[in-house]
């Protein structure tokens, strides 16, 4: 005797399949609601990140474009985030937003070769004066040695910071931006680890040797994650002065570490 399997009526979906589809639709709807919540909650983070580099943009249109790029980065972060990973969404979103902003900035960046020629003059003068005086020269001493107005010196520092923005900010790996001044690992092994630890120690030492105001600016900007404007309010100086001192401090640190990479 042949046993016949009961088939569902034509056009009728089996209950188990229907239940699975409903569950999938509910899960998808729940995920989309969560994504929307993540995006809305972290929109201020986009503005914060863009404001961190506002000194590097020249117009309101450029600023708005960076906001748009960062927002796209946030949306992509919400769509690709895996809650099962051992990382908070804010941390993941920060990296993705910052990466999108930097990519946008890099796509439109242009630094004339003349700036690099002036920078090489300043670097040579710095090494010369440091050897003569046994200490880092002041900005005024460096300007005099290179026969540049102090404002031109600061302008060069700021242009150099813009040109090297990616390396300065340690993009893509979630590390502290200050640690990005230390050259990246070239490979695994205890020797590399020991070398990086030594470079990190020298970086901390170099920061301690900076003038007090320069050191405070770096700590507020990086460790406290303040913007230039917020740092200026804390130190009661102008935002443009913070930008100058910030760029100068980064130059001094890079010169201190140049022979260690």
KAZIUR-V776870 format. One record per backbone hydrogen bond with DSSP energy under -0.5 kcal/mol. NH is the residue of the N-H (numbers start at 1). CO is the residue of the C=O. E is the energy in kcal/mol with one decimal. If there is no record, write none. Layout:
nh=[NH/NH]
co=[CO/CO]
e=[E/E]
//
This chain:
nh=[4/12/13/18/19/20/21/22/23/24/25/26/27/28/29/30/31/32/33/34/35/36/37/38/39/40/41/42/43/43/45/46/46/47/48/49/50/51/52/53/53/54/56/57/63/64/65/66/67/68/69/70/71/72/73/74/75/76/77/78/79/80/81/83/85/87/92/93/94/95/96/97/98/99/100/101/102/103/104/105/106/107/108/108/109/109/112/115/116/117/118/119/120/121/122/123/124/125/126/127/128/129/130/131/132/133/134/142/143/144/145/146/147/147/148/153/154/155/156/157/158/159/160/161/162/163/164/165/168/169/170/170/171/173/179/180/180/181/182/193/194/195/196/197/198/199/200/201/202/203/204/205/206/207/208/209/210/215/216/217/218/219/220/221/222/223/223/224/226/231/232/233/234/235/236/237/242/243/244/245/246/247/248/249/250/251/252/253/254/255/256/257/258/259/260/261/261]
co=[2/9/11/14/15/16/17/18/19/20/21/22/23/24/25/26/27/28/29/30/31/32/33/34/35/36/37/38/39/40/42/42/43/43/44/45/46/47/48/49/50/51/53/54/59/60/61/62/63/64/65/66/67/68/69/70/71/72/73/74/75/76/77/81/82/85/88/89/90/91/92/93/94/95/96/97/98/99/100/101/102/103/104/105/105/106/110/112/112/113/114/115/116/117/118/119/120/121/122/123/124/125/126/127/128/129/130/138/139/140/141/142/143/144/143/149/150/151/152/153/154/155/156/157/158/159/160/162/164/165/166/167/166/170/176/176/177/178/179/189/190/191/192/193/194/195/196/197/198/199/200/201/202/203/204/205/207/211/212/213/214/215/216/217/218/218/219/219/220/227/228/229/230/231/232/232/238/239/240/241/242/243/244/245/246/247/248/249/250/251/252/253/254/255/257/257/258]
e=[-0.6/-2.3/-0.5/-2.5/-2.7/-2.2/-2.4/-2.4/-2.4/-2.4/-2.6/-2.5/-2.6/-2.7/-2.4/-2.8/-2.6/-2.4/-2.2/-2.1/-2.7/-2.4/-1.9/-2.6/-2.6/-2.4/-2.4/-1.6/-0.6/-0.6/-0.7/-0.9/-0.8/-1.3/-2.2/-2.4/-2.4/-2.6/-1.3/-0.6/-1.3/-1.0/-2.3/-1.3/-2.1/-2.7/-2.1/-2.0/-2.1/-2.4/-2.4/-2.7/-2.3/-2.2/-2.1/-2.0/-2.4/-2.5/-2.0/-2.4/-2.0/-1.9/-1.5/-0.7/-2.2/-1.9/-2.0/-3.5/-2.4/-1.7/-2.0/-3.2/-2.5/-2.2/-2.1/-2.5/-2.6/-2.4/-2.0/-2.5/-3.2/-1.9/-0.7/-0.8/-0.6/-0.7/-0.5/-1.1/-0.9/-1.7/-2.0/-2.5/-2.2/-1.6/-2.2/-2.6/-2.3/-2.3/-2.5/-2.3/-2.1/-2.8/-2.8/-1.9/-1.7/-3.0/-2.0/-2.3/-2.4/-2.2/-2.2/-1.7/-0.5/-0.7/-2.7/-2.0/-2.4/-2.3/-2.1/-2.1/-2.5/-2.3/-2.6/-2.3/-2.0/-2.3/-2.0/-1.3/-2.4/-2.0/-0.6/-0.7/-1.2/-0.9/-0.8/-0.7/-1.0/-1.6/-1.5/-1.9/-2.6/-2.3/-2.6/-2.4/-2.0/-2.4/-2.7/-1.9/-2.3/-2.4/-2.2/-2.1/-2.7/-2.4/-1.9/-1.3/-1.2/-2.6/-2.3/-2.2/-2.1/-2.3/-2.8/-2.6/-2.7/-0.6/-0.5/-2.1/-2.5/-2.6/-2.4/-1.8/-1.9/-2.3/-1.1/-1.7/-1.9/-2.2/-2.0/-2.6/-2.8/-2.3/-2.4/-2.6/-2.0/-1.9/-2.4/-2.3/-2.4/-2.3/-2.1/-2.0/-1.2/-0.5/-2.3/-0.7/-0.7]
//
